[in-house]
Amino acid sequence: MPESGGNDGANHSSRVSAATITTQEQGAGAQSSSVPEAGTSSENSEGNPFYPEVVDVESVSTVPSEERRTFADRLRNLVKRHTRDDDQDSIDCEVDQLVNSLDHYIVGYPKVAAFVNADPSFLIYRKFGWLHNRILLYLQDEIVALEYKLNKLDQGTFTDDKEVKLKSRRADFLNPGPRRDTVKQIAEKLKEYDEHLLRFQKIQAIRRPTLRNQTSLYNFIYGTRSIVTSEARWIREGADLAAVAREEEHGWFNGFLEDTLKKISPKVTQVIFRTKEQKIITGQENVFLVSPFRLDVFLRIVLTILAAILLLLPVVILFELQPTEASQVRQKGGFQILTIFIFTLLFSASCSICTKARRQEVFTATAAYCAVLVVFLGCTLNTIAGK
């Protein structure tokens, strides 16, 4: 979360080593055509920037033989093989990724663009809803005026005893006339109107950014003074802003968990949830970035534990509350029903808050959860009745 600006005069560019990219050899002919042999040179490489110097593949990395290859190497190669295209030829060598820090960019629009590109949550722009509606209203009125004009032409033709032109398009459009020109204008205006209307429908479907992400971008712009005040007012147009990034599955719960971890221990949170690339990107700026993937994994673990607790804990409580005699059925049965009601309410609330499930999905899951507990309660009462 950005709080204030940092060192803006320094330029910084770093390299991050990515995972090794490997591929199976397609054959001796394919390898010789794509990569020259070690120790050889080509005439095209002399003085031509498009032909870099030939690198000895064996000096860069050596692929372990089948006898020396461990289980970890095989598993790593299997994962890499599924994460790339099968027809992509590459060399078993490490690729240094170029990652520019925010300090690399000059204060102004370049730094703001770099900050927005640092995390998908900061992809926030205006929808310009008022202008879209203004244009649509103008186009709509122009079409209404053309419609009125066409009706007048039709009525005039009918009163002049030339209604045959209204019954035959061929006879009406045989020679140039006002109705023919009006219909052509209507067709062009309708096309323009439909394009604006459908495009505006897609824009309006884009969700509004969360107040947390809007505040982050606001703090960075005004904290670093990268944009003058008169041109930075757009970030305060909350109802007219659009979050371009794809909506996360858990929604606001991700932000709540991130803020909670930050309040508990910011240093530990950055060590666990921040990647090397994000560490380089932040540079000297006071920006708090975490990996969405790592945060999502942690959140899935939390939700898994919560789901297990909501399923097993009521079973344990119902087991402890089960009556041992027929005289205890009425007293303990009321507590069992109350337990089922409370945990069913908690389960329904957790599905609505922690997930993006629709109403019918929440209702179905809650009904299934309640049915499991009721079946357990019914089995207990049947056992007492049998005794």
C-alpha positions as CSV (number, residue, x, y, z in Angstrom):
1,M,0.0,0.0,0.0
2,P,1.6,3.3,-1.1
3,E,2.0,5.9,1.6
4,S,4.5,8.4,0.4
5,G,7.0,9.0,-2.3
6,G,10.6,7.9,-2.3
7,N,13.8,8.7,-4.1
8,D,12.8,9.8,-7.5
9,G,16.2,10.8,-9.0
10,A,17.8,7.5,-9.0
11,N,17.7,5.1,-11.9
12,H,17.7,1.4,-11.2
13,S,17.4,-1.7,-13.4
14,S,17.8,-5.2,-12.1
15,R,17.8,-8.8,-13.4
16,V,16.0,-11.6,-11.9
17,S,16.9,-15.2,-12.8
18,A,13.9,-17.1,-13.9
19,A,13.3,-20.9,-13.9
20,T,15.4,-22.9,-16.4
21,I,13.6,-23.5,-19.7
22,T,14.1,-26.9,-21.1
23,T,12.8,-28.9,-24.0
24,Q,13.3,-32.3,-25.6
25,E,15.5,-32.4,-28.7
26,Q,13.4,-32.9,-31.8
27,G,16.4,-34.5,-33.6
28,A,19.9,-33.9,-34.6
29,G,18.9,-32.1,-37.7
30,A,16.6,-29.7,-35.8
31,Q,19.2,-28.9,-33.2
32,S,21.9,-28.2,-35.8
33,S,19.6,-25.9,-37.8
34,S,18.6,-23.8,-34.7
35,V,21.9,-23.8,-32.7
36,P,25.3,-23.8,-34.2
37,E,27.9,-26.2,-32.9
38,A,30.2,-25.0,-30.1
39,G,33.4,-23.5,-31.2
40,T,32.1,-22.6,-34.7
41,S,31.2,-19.3,-36.2
42,S,29.1,-18.0,-39.0
43,E,29.9,-15.5,-41.7
44,N,26.7,-13.6,-41.1
45,S,27.6,-13.0,-37.4
46,E,30.5,-10.8,-38.2
47,G,29.5,-7.1,-37.9
48,N,25.8,-8.0,-38.0
49,P,23.8,-7.1,-34.8
50,F,21.0,-9.6,-35.8
51,Y,23.4,-12.5,-35.5
52,P,24.8,-12.6,-32.0
53,E,28.0,-14.4,-31.0
54,V,27.6,-18.1,-30.8
55,V,27.5,-19.5,-27.2
56,D,28.8,-22.8,-26.2
57,V,25.8,-24.6,-25.0
58,E,27.8,-27.1,-22.9
59,S,29.5,-24.3,-21.1
60,V,26.2,-22.7,-20.1
61,S,24.4,-25.8,-18.7
62,T,24.7,-29.5,-19.0
63,V,21.6,-31.7,-19.0
64,P,22.1,-34.6,-16.5
65,S,22.0,-38.1,-18.0
66,E,19.3,-40.6,-17.2
67,E,21.5,-42.5,-14.8
68,R,22.4,-39.3,-12.8
69,R,19.0,-37.6,-13.0
70,T,17.3,-37.6,-9.6
71,F,13.6,-37.7,-8.9
72,A,13.5,-34.0,-8.3
73,D,15.0,-33.3,-11.7
74,R,12.5,-35.5,-13.5
75,L,9.6,-33.8,-11.6
76,R,11.0,-30.4,-12.4
77,N,11.3,-31.2,-16.1
78,L,7.8,-32.6,-16.1
79,V,6.3,-29.4,-14.7
80,K,8.3,-27.3,-17.1
81,R,7.2,-29.4,-20.1
82,H,3.6,-28.8,-19.3
83,T,4.1,-25.0,-18.8
84,R,5.4,-24.4,-22.3
85,D,4.3,-25.1,-25.9
86,D,5.3,-28.5,-27.3
87,D,6.6,-26.9,-30.5
88,Q,8.8,-24.3,-28.8
89,D,12.5,-25.1,-29.1
90,S,14.7,-23.7,-26.4
91,I,18.0,-24.3,-24.8
92,D,18.5,-25.6,-21.3
93,C,19.8,-22.4,-19.8
94,E,18.7,-19.7,-17.4
95,V,17.1,-16.6,-18.8
96,D,17.7,-13.3,-16.9
97,Q,14.5,-11.4,-16.6
98,L,14.8,-7.6,-16.8
99,V,12.8,-5.9,-14.1
100,N,12.8,-2.1,-13.8
101,S,12.3,-0.5,-10.4
102,L,10.0,2.5,-9.8
103,D,13.1,4.5,-9.2
104,H,14.1,4.0,-12.8
105,Y,11.2,6.2,-14.0
106,I,11.1,10.0,-13.9
107,V,8.6,11.7,-11.7
108,G,5.4,12.4,-13.7
109,Y,3.2,10.3,-15.9
110,P,6.1,7.8,-16.5
111,K,6.3,6.9,-12.8
112,V,2.5,6.7,-12.5
113,A,2.3,4.4,-15.5
114,A,5.0,2.2,-14.0
115,F,3.2,2.0,-10.7
116,V,-0.1,1.1,-12.3
117,N,1.7,-1.6,-14.2
118,A,3.2,-3.0,-11.0
119,D,0.0,-4.7,-9.9
120,P,-3.2,-5.5,-11.7
121,S,-5.2,-4.0,-8.8
122,F,-4.0,-0.6,-9.8
123,L,-5.4,-0.7,-13.4
124,I,-8.0,2.0,-12.7
125,Y,-9.4,4.3,-15.3
126,R,-12.4,6.5,-15.9
127,K,-15.5,5.3,-17.7
128,F,-16.7,8.7,-18.8
129,G,-20.3,7.7,-18.3
130,W,-21.7,11.2,-18.5
131,L,-20.1,11.8,-21.9
132,H,-21.2,8.4,-23.3
133,N,-24.8,9.2,-22.2
134,R,-24.6,12.7,-23.7
135,I,-23.6,11.2,-27.1
136,L,-26.2,8.5,-26.9
137,L,-28.9,11.0,-26.1
138,Y,-27.9,13.2,-29.1
139,L,-27.8,10.2,-31.4
140,Q,-31.2,9.0,-30.1
141,D,-32.8,12.4,-30.8
142,E,-31.3,12.6,-34.3
143,I,-32.8,9.2,-35.0
144,V,-36.2,10.3,-33.6
145,A,-36.1,13.4,-35.9
146,L,-35.3,11.2,-38.9
147,E,-38.2,8.9,-37.9
148,Y,-40.6,11.8,-37.7
149,K,-39.4,13.0,-41.1
150,L,-39.9,9.6,-42.6
151,N,-43.5,9.4,-41.2
152,K,-44.3,12.8,-42.7
153,L,-43.0,11.6,-46.1
154,D,-45.2,8.5,-45.9
155,Q,-48.3,10.5,-45.0
156,G,-47.6,13.0,-47.9
157,T,-47.2,10.1,-50.4
158,F,-50.5,8.6,-49.2
159,T,-52.5,11.8,-49.5
160,D,-51.2,12.4,-53.1
161,D,-52.7,9.1,-54.2
162,K,-49.2,7.7,-54.8
163,E,-49.6,4.9,-52.2
164,V,-48.2,2.5,-54.7
165,K,-44.7,3.7,-53.7
166,L,-45.5,2.7,-50.1
167,K,-46.4,-0.8,-51.3
168,S,-43.3,-1.3,-53.5
169,R,-39.8,-0.5,-52.5
170,R,-38.6,-1.0,-56.1
171,A,-41.1,1.6,-57.4
172,D,-40.3,4.0,-54.6
173,F,-36.5,3.8,-54.9
174,L,-36.5,3.7,-58.7
175,N,-35.5,7.3,-58.9
176,P,-33.7,9.4,-56.2
177,G,-36.0,11.0,-53.7
178,P,-36.3,12.4,-50.2
179,R,-37.6,9.1,-48.7
180,R,-34.6,7.1,-50.2
181,D,-32.1,9.6,-48.7
182,T,-33.9,9.6,-45.4
183,V,-33.8,5.8,-45.1
184,K,-30.1,5.9,-45.9
185,Q,-29.5,8.5,-43.2
186,I,-31.5,6.4,-40.7
187,A,-29.4,3.3,-41.5
188,E,-26.2,5.2,-40.9
189,K,-27.4,6.8,-37.7
190,L,-28.7,3.5,-36.4
191,K,-25.3,1.8,-37.1
192,E,-23.5,4.6,-35.2
193,Y,-26.0,4.5,-32.4
194,D,-25.9,0.7,-32.0
195,E,-22.1,0.7,-31.9
196,H,-22.0,3.4,-29.1
197,L,-24.8,1.6,-27.2
198,L,-23.1,-1.9,-27.2
199,R,-19.7,-0.4,-26.5
200,F,-21.1,1.5,-23.5
201,Q,-22.9,-1.6,-22.3
202,K,-19.5,-3.4,-22.1
203,I,-17.9,-0.4,-20.3
204,Q,-20.7,-0.2,-17.8
205,A,-20.3,-3.9,-17.0
206,I,-16.8,-3.3,-15.7
207,R,-16.9,-3.3,-12.0
208,R,-16.0,-0.3,-9.8
209,P,-12.6,-0.6,-8.1
210,T,-12.5,-1.2,-4.4
211,L,-12.0,1.8,-2.1
212,R,-8.7,0.1,-1.0
213,N,-7.2,0.0,-4.5
214,Q,-8.5,3.5,-5.3
215,T,-6.9,4.9,-2.1
216,S,-3.6,3.2,-3.0
217,L,-3.4,4.8,-6.4
218,Y,-4.5,8.2,-4.9
219,N,-1.8,8.1,-2.2
220,F,0.9,7.3,-4.8
221,I,-0.1,10.1,-7.2
222,Y,-0.4,12.8,-4.5
223,G,2.4,11.4,-2.4
224,T,5.0,11.5,-5.2
225,R,3.4,14.6,-6.8
226,S,3.7,12.9,-10.2
227,I,0.7,14.6,-11.6
228,V,-0.5,18.2,-11.1
229,T,-3.6,18.6,-9.0
230,S,-5.8,19.8,-11.9
231,E,-5.1,16.6,-13.9
232,A,-5.2,14.2,-11.0
233,R,-8.8,14.9,-10.0
234,W,-10.0,11.9,-12.0
235,I,-8.8,9.5,-9.3
236,R,-11.5,10.9,-7.0
237,E,-14.3,10.1,-9.5
238,G,-15.2,6.9,-7.6
239,A,-18.6,6.2,-9.2
240,D,-17.1,6.8,-12.7
241,L,-14.0,4.6,-12.3
242,A,-13.4,1.2,-13.8
243,A,-11.2,-1.6,-12.5
244,V,-9.8,-3.2,-15.7
245,A,-8.2,-6.2,-13.9
246,R,-10.1,-9.5,-13.7
247,E,-12.2,-9.8,-10.5
248,E,-10.7,-12.1,-8.0
249,E,-12.6,-15.2,-6.8
250,H,-12.6,-14.2,-3.1
251,G,-13.1,-10.5,-3.7
252,W,-12.7,-8.2,-0.7
253,F,-11.7,-11.1,1.5
254,N,-8.2,-11.0,-0.1
255,G,-7.8,-7.4,0.7
256,F,-9.0,-7.9,4.3
257,L,-6.6,-10.8,4.8
258,E,-3.7,-8.7,3.3
259,D,-4.5,-5.7,5.6
260,T,-4.7,-8.0,8.6
261,L,-1.4,-9.6,7.9
262,K,0.2,-6.2,7.4
263,K,-1.1,-5.0,10.7
264,I,0.2,-8.1,12.5
265,S,3.7,-8.0,11.1
266,P,4.6,-6.1,7.9
267,K,8.1,-7.4,7.7
268,V,7.1,-11.0,8.0
269,T,4.3,-10.5,5.5
270,Q,6.7,-9.1,2.9
271,V,9.2,-11.8,3.4
272,I,6.6,-14.6,2.9
273,F,4.2,-13.0,0.3
274,R,6.5,-10.7,-1.7
275,T,8.4,-12.1,-4.7
276,K,11.9,-11.0,-5.9
277,E,10.4,-9.1,-8.8
278,Q,8.1,-7.1,-6.5
279,K,11.0,-6.4,-4.2
280,I,12.9,-4.9,-7.1
281,I,9.9,-3.0,-8.5
282,T,9.2,-1.2,-5.3
283,G,12.8,0.1,-5.0
284,Q,13.1,3.0,-2.6
285,E,9.3,3.8,-2.8
286,N,7.2,3.2,0.2
287,V,5.0,0.7,-1.6
288,F,3.6,-2.5,-0.1
289,L,3.2,-5.3,-2.7
290,V,2.4,-8.9,-2.2
291,S,2.1,-11.8,-4.6
292,P,-1.6,-12.6,-5.5
293,F,-0.7,-16.2,-6.1
294,R,1.0,-16.7,-2.6
295,L,-1.8,-14.8,-0.9
296,D,-4.4,-17.0,-2.7
297,V,-2.6,-20.2,-1.7
298,F,-2.6,-19.0,2.0
299,L,-6.3,-18.0,1.7
300,R,-7.2,-21.4,0.3
301,I,-5.5,-23.1,3.2
302,V,-7.5,-20.9,5.7
303,L,-10.8,-21.6,3.9
304,T,-10.0,-25.4,3.9
305,I,-9.4,-25.3,7.6
306,L,-12.6,-23.3,8.1
307,A,-14.6,-25.7,6.1
308,A,-13.3,-28.7,8.1
309,I,-14.1,-26.9,11.3
310,L,-17.7,-26.0,10.2
311,L,-18.3,-29.6,9.2
312,L,-16.7,-31.5,12.1
313,L,-17.2,-29.3,15.1
314,P,-21.1,-29.5,15.0
315,V,-20.8,-33.2,14.6
316,V,-18.7,-33.4,17.8
317,I,-21.1,-31.1,19.7
318,L,-24.1,-33.2,18.5
319,F,-22.3,-36.3,19.6
320,E,-21.7,-34.9,23.1
321,L,-25.3,-33.7,23.4
322,Q,-26.9,-36.9,22.3
323,P,-29.3,-38.2,25.0
324,T,-28.6,-41.5,26.7
325,E,-32.1,-42.0,28.0
326,A,-35.6,-41.3,26.6
327,S,-36.3,-38.7,29.3
328,Q,-33.4,-36.6,28.0
329,V,-34.6,-36.4,24.4
330,R,-36.7,-33.3,24.8
331,Q,-34.1,-31.3,26.8
332,K,-31.0,-32.2,24.8
333,G,-32.9,-32.4,21.5
334,G,-33.5,-28.6,21.8
335,F,-29.8,-27.9,22.2
336,Q,-29.0,-30.1,19.2
337,I,-31.5,-28.3,17.0
338,L,-30.1,-24.9,18.2
339,T,-26.6,-26.2,17.4
340,I,-27.6,-27.1,13.8
341,F,-29.3,-23.7,13.4
342,I,-26.2,-21.8,14.5
343,F,-23.7,-23.7,12.4
344,T,-25.9,-23.7,9.4
345,L,-26.1,-19.9,9.7
346,L,-22.3,-19.7,10.0
347,F,-21.9,-21.9,7.0
348,S,-24.2,-19.8,4.9
349,A,-22.5,-16.6,6.0
350,S,-19.0,-17.9,5.2
351,C,-20.1,-19.0,1.7
352,S,-21.6,-15.5,1.0
353,I,-18.7,-13.6,2.5
354,C,-15.6,-15.6,1.6
355,T,-16.6,-16.7,-1.9
356,K,-18.2,-15.2,-5.0
357,A,-21.0,-17.9,-5.1
358,R,-24.3,-16.9,-6.4
359,R,-27.5,-16.9,-4.3
360,Q,-28.8,-20.2,-5.7
361,E,-25.4,-21.8,-5.1
362,V,-25.3,-20.6,-1.5
363,F,-28.8,-21.8,-1.0
364,T,-28.0,-25.3,-2.4
365,A,-24.8,-25.7,-0.4
366,T,-26.5,-24.6,2.8
367,A,-29.4,-27.0,2.3
368,A,-26.9,-29.9,1.7
369,Y,-24.9,-28.9,4.8
370,C,-28.1,-28.7,6.9
371,A,-29.3,-32.1,5.6
372,V,-26.1,-33.8,6.7
373,L,-26.5,-32.5,10.3
374,V,-30.2,-33.4,10.3
375,V,-29.4,-36.9,9.2
376,F,-26.9,-37.3,12.0
377,L,-29.5,-36.0,14.5
378,G,-32.1,-38.4,13.1
379,C,-29.8,-41.4,13.5
380,T,-29.2,-40.4,17.1
381,L,-32.9,-40.2,17.9
382,N,-33.6,-43.5,16.1
383,T,-30.9,-45.2,18.3
384,I,-32.6,-43.9,21.5
385,A,-36.0,-45.0,20.2
386,G,-34.7,-48.5,19.5
387,K,-33.4,-48.8,23.1
